[in-house]
Amino acid sequence: MDTADESPRSALAINNRGLLLVRDSFGTWLIQGSADGLIYAAGDRLVWLLPLLERTPTDIRAALPHMPLAETPLTALVRFALTAWGEHWPALALDWLESGWPIFDVLDVLADMKDSRMLSQPLRDRALRLWLTAPHR
């Protein structure tokens, strides 16, 4: 990458320790660490993006104002979080969906969640409500 390509087009702080989600001049989403300066493909490190779910979708959209959601790794992040271990990350992903985050790409995951005995009843109920109210089921 030459120096003209090194500056990100879009950047979003992932956490307060300097981890950034950046989009390079080629449109590739990367995770950049400020401490070590290393860069990783965002799609390969979705677990590192989970802290973004602790913010509201409105905050995230404001940080990436002219970026179509489909062009970000955030839809993959929501899908990943819905299938993550424990209750915390799936609950936050459901919060995003309930606040209006696009649901179409995760309908299959919601269908699995609503019937999963591995999840708590409250999570299954939330997944069922979202699945039932989704357009074009």
C-alpha positions, 0 to 999 in steps of 0.5 A: 500500500502506498502512502496515499492509500494508508489514510482511512476514508472512514474510521470508528472507535471500537473501544477506548483502548485505541482499536479502530474500525477503518475503511481504506481507500479501496473500500476494505474494512480493517481493524487497526490497533493503535498500540501495535499499529497492526491491521487485520481484516474486519471480517476475520475478527468480528469478535473484536467488533463486539464492543460496538454493540454496546453503543446504540445503532443511532450512535454508530450511524452518526459516526458513519453518516454517509455509509450504507449499512450493507457496505459495512461489516456491522450486519455480519457483526449482528449475525455473529453476535446473535450466535455468540456464547452466553446471553450478553452479546445476543441480547445486545444484537436483539436490542439493535434489531428491535431499534430498527437495524435491518433484520432481513439478513438475519431472519434465518438466525432468528428462526433458529434462536426462537426454537433453541433450548440453549437460550433463555426463554426471554431471548427466545421470546424476543427472537420470536417477536422479531421473526413474526413481525419481520416483513417478507418472512 
